[in-house]
Amino acid sequence: MTTSTATIGTLGSAELEQDLGQLAALLHACVHAGASIGFIVPLTLEDAEKF
């Protein structure tokens, strides 16, 4: 059995700018997979980045 770990932390402005596309893609994928997180389909990647 393989286990994985996750780390939760805060991002500074440089890290946020660097990771914004990946974070928006994650939000987009969750919403389009049916996650109930306050957004509804259709959520565009552009809208996810704006959020």
C-alpha positions in Angstrom: 0.0 0.0 0.0 1.3 3.4 -0.9 0.6 6.4 1.3 1.0 10.0 0.4 1.2 13.2 2.4 0.1 16.7 1.8 1.4 19.9 3.3 -0.8 23.0 3.8 0.8 26.3 4.0 0.6 29.9 2.9 1.9 31.4 -0.3 3.7 34.6 -0.7 3.0 36.8 -3.7 5.9 35.3 -5.7 4.7 31.8 -5.1 1.1 32.7 -5.8 2.0 34.2 -9.1 4.1 31.1 -10.0 1.4 28.6 -9.0 -1.8 30.5 -10.0 -2.4 28.5 -13.2 -2.1 25.2 -11.4 -4.4 26.4 -8.5 -7.0 27.6 -11.0 -6.8 24.3 -12.9 -7.4 22.4 -9.6 -10.4 24.6 -8.8 -11.8 24.1 -12.3 -11.3 20.3 -12.2 -13.0 20.0 -8.8 -16.0 22.1 -9.9 -16.4 20.2 -13.2 -16.1 16.8 -11.3 -19.1 17.9 -9.2 -17.5 19.2 -6.0 -19.9 21.4 -4.0 -17.5 24.2 -3.1 -19.6 27.3 -4.0 -19.0 27.4 -7.8 -21.2 25.9 -10.5 -20.5 24.6 -14.0 -19.7 26.3 -16.4 -16.7 27.7 -14.5 -14.0 28.8 -17.0 -10.3 28.7 -16.2 -10.3 32.5 -16.6 -12.9 32.8 -14.0 -11.1 30.4 -11.7 -7.9 32.5 -12.0 -9.8 35.7 -11.3 -11.2 34.2 -8.1 
